[in-house]
Amino acid sequence: MFTRTVQCCLHDDLEFRSRRVLKKPLITPRRLKLRVEFATKYLQWDMAKLQQVLWSNEAVLASMCTGD
């Protein structure tokens, strides 16, 4: 299969468009300060307190399904 064929299928059939990555700082100075404050607030917690925390994965997953 040719590269151009795959590109055309992705573009036309699946509506995948090419995008350029926006260059931005990974973390702003304000966010860095807030993260450090949050971490130092909970730094002294013992294992018993940490085990009471409800941990969750907040990642959003999207899947693309093609129509049959």
Residue pairs with C-beta under 8 A, 6 or more apart in sequence:
10 16
11 17
14 64
14 66
27 35
